[in-house]
């Protein structure tokens, strides 16, 4: 029996987190983690840096980075002068960096999970939502039967449960709105409506939402400002064979 949660029968779907990503399968999947994984990836790709998503920042991540002769991002709070972390600002300031292993418990984990399952995965943020939508439409001309899904990564509460993050809802909705496709699931239409309701008030609301306030409180207002660069990136990072790089 088909799962009622799979959004089958629709060309475009939307859901939350790693469980939603697994249930609502798609051929072309946009992972959205605005604060900050997918924003960091778009900044990296803008600067010609390949990104290797990884689930954990531990000894296995060290070995993984060595395997690809890549720099392993440090924890945001651990970053010193010249270090690179999940902070988009540190990536923008990096010099001589060509390959980066970027662990993230949400966006990175979901992207790798979906890619390992055979989906074509792209990183989408508010910065590149329009470029990503244009790229997906081009892919659909070659694969008209493909299903497109946007996954809002969300964050985690202290007990490990999913915290739906409104910035990811906006990022996913902005991408879906730019797609301009028919046959969208009710969940997809709800995400689009959420973006359309605030589009004229971004980036102000990104600074005022819980995720924006959290990063600002921790001392990273520049990262929120970069995430709020709506439509300023033309990069569409595609994940293939463990590597995220600019699509052509």
Beta strands, then each sheet from edge to edge (+ up, - down):
strand 1: 12-16
strand 2: 28-32
strand 3: 50-54
strand 4: 71-72
strand 5: 99-103
strand 6: 120-124
strand 7: 148-152
strand 8: 155-156
strand 9: 162-163
strand 10: 237-240
strand 11: 243-246
sheet 1: 1+ 7+ 2+ 6+ 10- 11+
sheet 2: 3+ 5+ 4+
sheet 3: 8+ 9-
end
